[in-house]
Each structure stands twice: as structure tokens, then as C-alpha cells.
């Protein structure tokens, strides 16, 4: 289940290796952090009732479609107060971003939604903050990381 924000703040620190995590995707499959090594990973925590999240998800989806061949992975993690997984399936059937219904590990919402984490190719947390991305921020944060060679 999703850890508390205080536990997340204590164990997920920018500039340090990302703690291990496991995502359970909407289709029931699992993705472990170790499987993502060498990729740039965005963990996006969102909720169906969150206005900024609704604006950010299509942007993240478009960005992912353009950059996934460069080693970008984006996961949308629905918070527990969102709609049930079966009601989210139609939304994510239309999107390219994999949706997670659960995350095991210390990653959590940091006081507000959306909350985003960026993990670089070496597995280091490079961004951890609440607030929606805009296109300029995505380019500023992700393009340099995507240009780094995989370790």
C-alpha cells in the first residue's frame, strides 16, 4: 500500500539512490524498480478528483509517447481515494502511460496532488515534489537526464 507522506519524506531523498519499489499495474502485472535500471523514470501520483492532475496526465502521456524510445518510463499511480481500478481502465486504455493501482515502497504523495518523482538512469532520485509539470519543466528536467548514457 502507499506509505505515509512522513515515511516517504524520511526515506526518499533527492540526490540519493531511490529506495526499492514495486508497482502493480492496472492489468495486474508487476514492475520492480530493479527492472527499470538504465531508464529515466517518472512516478506520477494523481487522483481522479484532482484538477491539476487531469491537465497533467495528457501532457505526460504525450511526452512519454515522444520520448519513450529515448529511455523514458512514466507511471501514473492512482491514489487510494481515486475511482476503483475497474473504473479507471477505460481512461488508461486510451493512454500510453502505464497506470499503477498500487506501489510498494516508500514513495507517497507529498502533501498535495499531483506529486512527481524523477529517477535517473543510475537509480538516483533527481526530483521529488508536489505540483503539476508543464512542458517547459518536463524539458528542463528530463532532456538532460535522457541525454545521459545508461550506466
C-alpha positions in Angstrom: 0.0 0.0 0.0 1.0 3.6 -0.2 3.2 4.7 2.6 2.5 7.8 4.6 4.0 11.1 3.5 6.2 11.4 6.5 7.7 7.9 5.9 8.3 8.9 2.3 10.0 12.1 3.2 12.3 10.3 5.5 13.4 7.7 3.0 13.1 9.2 -0.5 15.7 12.0 -0.8 16.9 13.9 -3.8 20.4 13.2 -4.8 20.4 9.7 -3.2 19.6 6.3 -4.6 15.9 5.6 -5.0 14.7 3.0 -2.5 13.3 -0.2 -4.0 9.7 -0.2 -5.1 7.3 -2.5 -6.9 4.3 -1.2 -9.0 1.2 -3.3 -9.5 -0.2 -2.1 -12.9 -3.9 -1.8 -13.7 -3.7 -5.1 -15.6 -2.3 -6.8 -12.6 1.3 -7.2 -13.9 4.2 -6.0 -11.7 7.2 -3.7 -12.4 10.1 -3.6 -10.0 12.5 -0.8 -9.6 15.4 -3.1 -10.5 13.7 -3.8 -13.9 13.9 0.0 -14.7 17.6 0.5 -14.1 19.2 2.4 -17.0 15.9 4.2 -17.8 14.7 7.6 -16.7 11.6 7.0 -14.5 8.8 9.4 -13.6 6.4 8.3 -10.9 3.3 10.5 -11.1 0.8 10.3 -8.1 -2.6 11.5 -9.1 -6.3 11.3 -8.3 -9.5 11.4 -10.4 -10.8 14.4 -8.4 -7.6 16.4 -8.8 -8.0 19.2 -11.4 -4.2 19.8 -12.0 -3.8 16.0 -12.4 -6.4 16.0 -15.1 -4.5 18.6 -17.0 -1.1 17.0 -16.4 -1.9 13.4 -17.4 -2.5 14.1 -21.1 0.8 16.2 -21.2 2.7 13.3 -19.5 1.1 10.8 -21.9 2.1 12.9 -25.0 5.6 13.5 -23.6 6.0 9.8 -23.0 4.9 8.9 -26.5 7.6 11.2 -27.9 10.4 10.3 -25.5 9.9 6.6 -24.6 12.4 5.5 -27.3 15.0 7.6 -25.5 14.6 5.5 -22.3 11.8 7.4 -20.6 9.3 5.4 -18.5 6.3 7.2 -16.9 4.0 5.5 -14.4 0.7 7.1 -13.3 0.0 5.9 -9.7 -3.7 6.4 -8.7 -4.1 7.3 -5.1 -6.3 5.2 -2.9 -9.1 7.8 -2.9 -9.5 7.7 -6.7 -12.0 5.6 -8.5 -11.8 1.8 -8.3 -9.4 0.2 -10.7 -12.1 -1.2 -13.0 -13.5 2.3 -13.5 -10.0 3.6 -14.4 -9.4 1.0 -17.1 -11.2 2.9 -19.9 -9.2 6.0 -19.2 -5.9 4.2 -19.4 -6.9 2.2 -22.4 -6.7 5.5 -24.3 -3.3 6.4 -22.9 0.2 5.1 -23.5 1.4 5.6 -19.9 1.2 2.5 -17.8 -1.1 3.0 -14.8 -0.4 1.6 -11.4 -3.1 0.8 -8.9 -0.6 0.2 -6.1 3.0 0.8 -5.2 5.0 -1.0 -2.6 7.8 1.1 -1.2 8.3 4.5 0.5 7.1 6.6 -2.4 3.9 8.6 -1.5 2.0 11.8 -2.0 3.9 14.7 -0.6 1.2 16.9 0.8 -0.6 17.7 -2.5 -1.5 16.2 -5.8 -0.1 15.6 -8.2 3.2 14.5 -6.7 6.1 13.6 -9.0 9.4 11.7 -8.6 12.1 11.5 -11.2 14.7 8.8 -11.0 17.7 9.0 -13.3 19.3 6.1 -15.3 21.7 5.3 -12.4 18.7 5.0 -10.0 19.2 8.3 -8.2 16.2 10.5 -7.2 16.7 13.7 -9.1 13.3 15.3 -8.4 10.6 14.9 -5.7 7.9 17.5 -5.4 4.2 18.1 -5.3 2.8 20.1 -8.2 1.9 19.6 -11.9 4.5 19.7 -14.6 4.2 22.0 -17.6 6.0 21.3 -20.9 8.9 23.6 -20.1 9.6 21.9 -16.8 9.5 18.5 -18.4 12.0 19.5 -21.0 14.2 21.3 -18.4 14.2 18.3 -16.0 14.1 15.3 -18.4 16.0 16.2 -21.5 19.4 16.4 -19.7 18.7 13.0 -18.0 17.6 11.4 -21.2 20.9 12.5 -22.8 23.0 10.8 -20.1 24.3 7.4 -21.2 22.9 4.4 -19.4 25.3 3.0 -16.7 
